[in-house]
């Protein structure tokens, strides 16, 4: 079962002138010039592909030889991308989804992750565990004075039944209270599906046991996006973005967005490389973010194959001297996007942060697996009663 289907809620730009981007706001404590955007082809001295230039015609992962050179001197901890609004984001984020009922699991995992050095947390209102993330963050910051709130990049998301403009604001305020922070670094619309709510902010379920879809807001997300933009204006969110958005959905959004989405968080792993959407995002200066980068725990329904059990991927891991998780995360970084591994196991939390650089041969071997697979593991159409990807069925 796709990982997010196992959960339910529990709780309650700046103008850009190349070379002259100047910001003065609460996120940047001093006024400073942000370095000019460096085209990918001139990236030799730059750690990783930063903002992808609009004239970008070659998919970023084809530049991986270059990235290989530049990544070698870095650690996962220092690797960042620059989003289309100038905000920097750590390339490796820690996934915080946890099965409902596993009380304390998220606290322990996030505490360990922060200790190991992760500085990017991927949360969601829907996961029902933002309070545990908040507790772990508060305790870590209290005992680690060298790290400040602003050193941690926090992403969270608004769930489907909270897409009405006033509910978008309610949602971020609820997340802020649970996370015990006063701003979110990145606030996402979790799915391009709007649903109805009950008076107590729970999801309204119809007689068929599925969500009651708000057709108007699903077909025209402009009111939702305007509410998201107001959160940036109100400085409750530094950046806004989307998740599970399709190319058609992004095209629609880009037509009316005053503030462009900075990321599209989507499923990406070698069994679902999502290449067309990844390329579209790069072309439009929207950073793809890979969820389920380790292939989650799922198997291909028709064959029973799993990412974990794939012989080619395991052979790459064996010959490179790294474990499979590290290989999968390295492949994602070398394709140029953010990766969000999740683990509740301390040794894996550590290992997933020690990401190597794949050789050309190993990168190509993973690419070959990706070219021959197309299985989406996360699709909540049976829960929602609405299919974002009817073409997959
Ligand atoms: P994932 O990170 O691909 O896989 C997590 C699973 O892999 C867990 O069962 C974990 O087990 C195991 N694991 C972790 N490291 C491992 C390693 N080195 N070797 C072997 N197994 C390992 O999948 P995910 O949880 O689906 O996705 C990650 C994050 O993406 C989520 O936590 C969430 O933040 C986000 N996400 C977002 C959406 C969305 O709609 N936007 C959807 C899905 C996920 P243990 O925990 O037992 O170690």
Boltz pocket constraint, residues with backbone or C-beta under 6 A from the ligand:
constraints:
  - pocket:
      binder: B
      contacts: [[A, 3], [A, 4], [A, 94], [A, 95], [A, 96], [A, 97], [A, 98], [A, 122], [A, 123], [A, 190], [A, 243], [A, 244], [A, 265], [A, 266], [A, 290], [A, 291], [A, 292], [A, 293], [A, 294], [A, 295], [A, 296], [A, 297], [A, 323], [A, 324], [A, 325], [A, 326], [A, 340], [A, 341], [A, 342], [A, 343], [A, 344], [A, 345], [A, 348], [A, 349], [A, 351], [A, 352], [A, 378]]
      max_distance: 6.0
